[in-house]
Amino acid sequence: MGNERRGAFVGADAEHPASGTAILSDTDVRFENYEAGEAPDPKVYLTKDGDITSGVALGPLRQNNGTFSMDVPSGTDVSGYNTVTVHCGEFNVGLSSALVS
C-alpha cells in the first residue's frame, strides 16, 4: 500500500452540505465521520479536479453518515486523481467532494 492522501469533504452548495474526511490509498477510499444530506442516486468517483467524465467510478455511496470504506478497482493508478467526488446520477449534479493531498 502506498502513501495515503487525505482531504476534507465540502458540500457542492448550500443545498448539499457535507463534512468529514476522505482518505485515499492505493486500494480504497475511507470516509471518516462523513455527513451529508439525502440525495437520490449518489455515486462515488475518483476524479481529477472533480471531472467525473474521466474519473473512476467506485459505485453507489453506501451511506450518508458515518465511517466506511469503498474499494478502488484493482489495477487503478490513484496517483492521477486528486479528488473524491460524490455525484447524483439521477440529476447529474455534484453533491460533495474532497481534494486529497
C-alpha positions, 0 to 999 in steps of 0.5 A, a space after each residue: 500500500 502506498 502513501 495515503 492522501 487525505 482531504 476534507 469533504 465540502 458540500 457542492 452548495 448550500 443545498 448539499 452540505 457535507 463534512 468529514 474526511 476522505 482518505 485515499 490509498 492505493 486500494 480504497 477510499 475511507 470516509 471518516 465521520 462523513 455527513 451529508 444530506 439525502 440525495 437520490 442516486 449518489 455515486 462515488 468517483 475518483 476524479 481529477 479536479 472533480 471531472 467525473 467524465 474521466 474519473 473512476 467510478 467506485 459505485 453507489 455511496 453506501 451511506 450518508 453518515 458515518 465511517 466506511 470504506 469503498 474499494 478502488 478497482 484493482 489495477 487503478 493508478 490513484 496517483 492521477 486523481 486528486 479528488 473524491 467526488 460524490 455525484 447524483 446520477 439521477 440529476 447529474 449534479 455534484 453533491 460533495 467532494 474532497 481534494 486529497 493531498 
